[in-house]
Structures are given as structure tokens and as C-alpha cells.
Amino acid sequence: MIVAIVSFDLPPQTSREDAVALYNKTAPNWLANPDLVEKYYFFDAERSLGGGVYIWRSREAAERWHGEDYRKMIRSRYGSDPRIDNFDALLHVDPRHATLTQLVAE
């Protein structure tokens, strides 16, 4: 699995409510994505920073879905270029189920 952390600058003075409204416009599109395991949107008001943490099934999927069309969408919607970092996920800790799972590369 791949963990992708995407961040981008938001317009100054963007509030939490503004960020939620912006994110709600794209969130439904991710529901039907067969390659996406999970996604979390984040927001930092002090730094006018937004973004998401994505859990992908493979590096190929992460790179495909965060290609040029995605980058154009971020630029258009939020007014800045995204910064994208992909990491190999090595361990999964699930306190709810009391499990620790070592992950294997696909």
C-alpha cells in the first residue's frame, strides 16, 4: 500500500467552514474509486494549508490518480500547485481491532 500526502496552499483567510465546503465538492468523486482504500482531508487555518492523506492499493494507482488532470483540478479549485509525497506503508496499527499488520508491497 501507498500513503500519499497531498498539500496545497489555500487562499488567505480560508476558514474551516470554507475548507469543508470546498472539500465536499470533491469528496463524492472519491467514493467510487476502486484503487483508493481511504482518504482524509486536512486543514491548517494558521498556515492556510489544505490537503489530503490517501491510502492507495499501489504506487501505480497513486501516480495515475494524482497525474496532470488531478494537478490541474487542484490549481483550478484552490489556486495553487499541489505538493505530493508518496510513501510505502509498512505497518498498519488498528487499535479498534487490536491488530498490528505488516504490509507487503504489491
LOKOL-896243 format. One record per residue (C-alpha): residue number from 1; x negated, y negated, z negated. Coordinates in steps of 0.05 Angstrom, whole numbers. Each point is the difference from the previous one (the first is absolute). Last residue first. Example, Ala and Ser with C-alpha at 12.3 -4.5 7.8 and 13.67 -1.06 7.14 Angstrom:
2
> 2 -273 21 -143
> 1 27 69 -13
//
This chain:
106
> 106 -41 101 89
> 105 -46 -14 -59
> 104 15 37 -64
> 103 31 -29 -63
> 102 -17 22 -71
> 101 64 2 -40
> 100 10 -20 -73
> 99 70 15 -26
> 98 39 -19 -62
> 97 65 -8 40
> 96 13 -71 -20
> 95 -74 -13 -11
> 94 -15 13 74
> 93 -75 -7 14
> 92 -21 9 72
> 91 -73 10 16
> 90 -44 -14 61
> 89 36 -51 43
> 88 -46 -20 57
> 87 1 -76 6
> 86 24 -48 54
> 85 -9 -75 -8
> 84 41 -49 40
> 83 -4 -76 -4
> 82 60 -30 35
> 81 -5 -63 43
> 80 42 -59 -23
> 79 66 -35 13
> 78 45 48 -38
> 77 50 24 53
> 76 -39 -14 64
> 75 -69 19 -26
> 74 28 62 -34
> 73 38 20 63
> 72 -62 -10 43
> 71 -40 45 -47
> 70 54 54 5
> 69 -1 -3 76
> 68 -77 2 -1
> 67 -5 64 -41
> 66 22 14 -71
> 65 46 58 20
> 64 -54 34 42
> 63 -56 -11 -50
> 62 40 28 -58
> 61 25 58 42
> 60 -70 19 22
> 59 -25 -6 -71
> 58 51 53 -21
> 57 64 11 -42
> 56 3 -74 -19
> 55 9 -33 -68
> 54 10 -74 10
> 53 -15 -56 -48
> 52 30 -66 23
> 51 -13 -73 7
> 50 7 -69 -27
> 49 -45 -54 -25
> 48 17 -72 -18
> 47 -58 3 -50
> 46 39 -19 -61
> 45 64 32 26
> 44 -30 69 9
> 43 47 48 36
> 42 3 75 13
> 41 39 47 45
> 40 -5 74 -15
> 39 3 54 54
> 38 7 75 -3
> 37 -12 63 42
> 36 -2 -34 68
> 35 -11 44 61
> 34 74 14 13
> 33 18 -75 1
> 32 76 -4 -8
> 31 -2 -40 -65
> 30 -54 -48 25
> 29 47 -42 43
> 28 46 -11 -60
> 27 -57 -37 -37
> 26 -12 -52 54
> 25 53 -53 -14
> 24 1 17 -74
> 23 -73 -21 -3
> 22 17 -71 19
> 21 56 -6 -51
> 20 -44 31 -54
> 19 -55 -50 17
> 18 47 -59 -4
> 17 26 24 -67
> 16 -71 7 -27
> 15 -12 -71 23
> 14 -42 -24 59
> 13 -30 -66 -20
> 12 -57 5 50
> 11 16 42 62
> 10 -20 73 -11
> 9 -70 26 10
> 8 -5 73 19
> 7 -15 66 -33
> 6 3 72 25
> 5 -24 57 -44
> 4 1 66 37
> 3 -4 64 -41
> 2 -13 60 45
> 1 20 72 -12
//
